[in-house]
Amino acid sequence: MVDDVVRAPLPGAVLFACNFNRVRSPMAEALLKRALGDRVYVDSCGLRRDATDAGENVDPFVAAVMAEISCDVAAHNAKTFDDLEDDSFDLVVSLTPEAQHRAVELTRGRAAEIEYWPTFDPTLADGSREARMAAYREVRDSLAARIAERFGR
């Protein structure tokens, strides 16, 4: 039997937002780009810059777990809401409560959807390197599942 689920049309532009644009939002951006290619414009940003990032634009653990699924995030440039070249997104997906508040401000008075996908911060994971990698993988996999559910496979 054919699945009769009717999906909403794809948005033209999607923004993923979190706190620093070094972990969760770049993962989500890369995963959606991988899933949909250039059918949708996808970007990501954070609320502020991470003063402790030592010049890295993506967390090294993110680079490692994304490389495991052949997804290169090395070219990612961390940015804030203020750095966005264009802020006319059809859908803003916030991954943290703080980013949710900023997304509401960004879209005020516009015909844009806002979705909140609460996402664990894997930088809070303690333990061995492998335990920390497992936390990052869990976030990656949960974002991939949510993207597949929301946007289709």
Protein Blocks (a to p, Z undefined) as FASTA:
>chain_A
ZZfbdcddddfbdcdddfkopmmmmmmmmmmmmmnommbccddddfbdcfklnopabdfk
lmmmmmmnopafklpccddfklpmbfcdfbdcdfbfklmmmmmmmmgoiacddddddddd
fklpgcjfklmmmmmmmmmmmmmmmmmmmnoZZ
